[in-house]
């Protein structure tokens, strides 16, 4: 069953993974107060003007925090994706691994540095919007 809310997504996970998810949500909500958050493709995602900015999902190894435009943040702790997109991510297996200063810095960059994923299908190519 696909979760319909972020709370339902969190409820699907173990207590330790739920702590990670809840901490990430608090930090993201604080850092991107103007963003819209919802379940998108079965995972919590935050959007600015319809453009996906940040989200997280459960992997075997932990909770993956992904920034859609994170490859351009110049942040060594974020691992760039292997595909043709501009994503980068961090993986957490414990809530103690989350550095709030790093996360807030990344969220600031996420607002400033954006590739247009919201119009990717319509335009057929990825373009920088900020």
TASUL-V481292 format. One record per residue. N is the residue number from 0. RES is the residue in one small letter. D_LAST is the distance of its C-alpha to the last C-alpha in Angstrom with 2 decimals. Layout:
# TASUL-V481292
n=N res=RES d_last=D_LAST
n=N res=RES d_last=D_LAST
This chain:
# TASUL-V481292
n=0 res=x d_last=36.27
n=1 res=x d_last=32.53
n=2 res=x d_last=31.57
n=3 res=x d_last=30.54
n=4 res=x d_last=29.17
n=5 res=x d_last=27.53
n=6 res=x d_last=30.92
n=7 res=x d_last=32.67
n=8 res=x d_last=30.40
n=9 res=x d_last=31.33
n=10 res=x d_last=34.97
n=11 res=x d_last=35.17
n=12 res=x d_last=34.84
n=13 res=x d_last=37.19
n=14 res=x d_last=37.46
n=15 res=x d_last=35.67
n=16 res=x d_last=32.72
n=17 res=x d_last=32.65
n=18 res=x d_last=32.41
n=19 res=x d_last=29.35
n=20 res=x d_last=27.69
n=21 res=x d_last=28.67
n=22 res=x d_last=27.41
n=23 res=x d_last=24.00
n=24 res=x d_last=23.85
n=25 res=x d_last=24.89
n=26 res=x d_last=22.35
n=27 res=x d_last=19.41
n=28 res=x d_last=20.76
n=29 res=x d_last=21.10
n=30 res=x d_last=17.67
n=31 res=x d_last=15.79
n=32 res=x d_last=18.43
n=33 res=x d_last=16.51
n=34 res=x d_last=15.75
n=35 res=x d_last=18.20
n=36 res=x d_last=20.19
n=37 res=x d_last=22.62
n=38 res=x d_last=24.35
n=39 res=x d_last=22.60
n=40 res=x d_last=24.53
n=41 res=x d_last=26.96
n=42 res=x d_last=24.60
n=43 res=x d_last=22.87
n=44 res=x d_last=19.14
n=45 res=x d_last=16.70
n=46 res=x d_last=14.23
n=47 res=x d_last=11.68
n=48 res=x d_last=12.25
n=49 res=x d_last=13.97
n=50 res=x d_last=11.45
n=51 res=x d_last=13.29
n=52 res=x d_last=12.01
n=53 res=x d_last=15.32
n=54 res=x d_last=18.94
n=55 res=x d_last=22.28
n=56 res=x d_last=25.32
n=57 res=x d_last=28.82
n=58 res=x d_last=29.85
n=59 res=x d_last=33.35
n=60 res=x d_last=32.40
n=61 res=x d_last=30.61
n=62 res=x d_last=27.48
n=63 res=x d_last=24.29
n=64 res=x d_last=21.11
n=65 res=x d_last=18.16
n=66 res=x d_last=14.41
n=67 res=x d_last=12.87
n=68 res=x d_last=10.19
n=69 res=x d_last=12.70
n=70 res=x d_last=13.87
n=71 res=x d_last=11.21
n=72 res=x d_last=12.20
n=73 res=x d_last=15.30
n=74 res=x d_last=17.58
n=75 res=x d_last=21.07
n=76 res=x d_last=22.04
n=77 res=x d_last=19.48
n=78 res=x d_last=20.94
n=79 res=x d_last=18.77
n=80 res=x d_last=19.86
n=81 res=x d_last=22.31
n=82 res=x d_last=20.96
n=83 res=x d_last=18.64
n=84 res=x d_last=15.62
n=85 res=x d_last=13.15
n=86 res=x d_last=14.93
n=87 res=x d_last=16.88
n=88 res=x d_last=19.50
n=89 res=x d_last=22.31
n=90 res=x d_last=25.76
n=91 res=x d_last=28.05
n=92 res=x d_last=31.78
n=93 res=x d_last=32.58
n=94 res=x d_last=31.05
n=95 res=x d_last=32.04
n=96 res=x d_last=29.51
n=97 res=x d_last=26.58
n=98 res=x d_last=25.53
n=99 res=x d_last=24.03
n=100 res=x d_last=22.63
n=101 res=x d_last=20.77
n=102 res=x d_last=19.56
n=103 res=x d_last=18.33
n=104 res=x d_last=16.51
n=105 res=x d_last=14.83
n=106 res=x d_last=13.96
n=107 res=x d_last=12.42
n=108 res=x d_last=10.22
n=109 res=x d_last=9.58
n=110 res=x d_last=8.29
n=111 res=x d_last=6.02
n=112 res=x d_last=5.12
n=113 res=x d_last=5.03
n=114 res=x d_last=7.00
n=115 res=x d_last=8.72
n=116 res=x d_last=12.03
n=117 res=x d_last=13.20
n=118 res=x d_last=13.98
n=119 res=x d_last=14.95
n=120 res=x d_last=18.63
n=121 res=x d_last=18.60
n=122 res=x d_last=16.69
n=123 res=x d_last=18.38
n=124 res=x d_last=15.60
n=125 res=x d_last=12.35
n=126 res=x d_last=9.38
n=127 res=x d_last=5.85
n=128 res=x d_last=3.82
n=129 res=x d_last=0.00
